[in-house]
C-alpha cells in the first residue's frame, strides 16, 4: 500500500510539472536608478527611463523635455549674490620642462536668470612671457597664447555647469608661474570671479 501511494504521488507530481512548465523571463527595466524600474523583472527590455533633468516646474532649472527627475533641482533660495560660481578648480599644477601642463576649471551659473555674456580674461603674472606659452580653451574654442580675453561670450542657463575651460602652460625654463583668470559678465563686469593658478615647472 505504501509503495502504491508513493507511485501515485510521483505520478501526480509529474502531471503538475508537465502541466505547469517553468515560467519564462519577466521583461522590464532592471536598472534601479530608472524611474520605471521594475523589481519583478528578470530580463531588461531596453525600456528604462533614466534621470535626465529637473522635472519640477517651480525650479529655476526646470527642463520641460525631461522625463525622469534627476533630483538636481535648484530654486530661488539656492541662487548666489555672485552667480559666477567655481564648482571645480585645479589651482596647483606640477610638471616638467617641455610638458604641456593643464588646469581644469568648472563654472556654473548659480542664478535663476540666463547668463549669456560670460567672458574670461587671462592675466599672466610673470614677465618672461616670450619664453612661456600660456593659452586657454573656453566655450569650446582654444585660443593662442597671444589672446588675453575671449572674444566669444559663453551662455549658461540657470544653474547650468560648464566643464570645458582648460588653462595651459608650457615652457622650457624651470620655475614657478602664476596665471590669473577672471570670469566676468560682459555687460556687468562688477559680477566677476577670479582664480589664481600656480604652475610649478621642474
Secondary structure, DSSP 8 states (H G I E B T S, - for coil): -HHHHHHHHHHHHHHHHHHS------EEB--TTSTTB-TT-SEE-S------BB--TTSTTB-TT-SSB-S----GGG--SS-EEEEEE--EEEE-TT--EEEEEEEEE-SSS-EEEEEEEEEE--S-GGGEEEEEEETTEEE-TT--B-SS-EEE-TT-EE---EEEEEESS-EEEEEEEEEEETTEEEEEEEEEEEEEE-
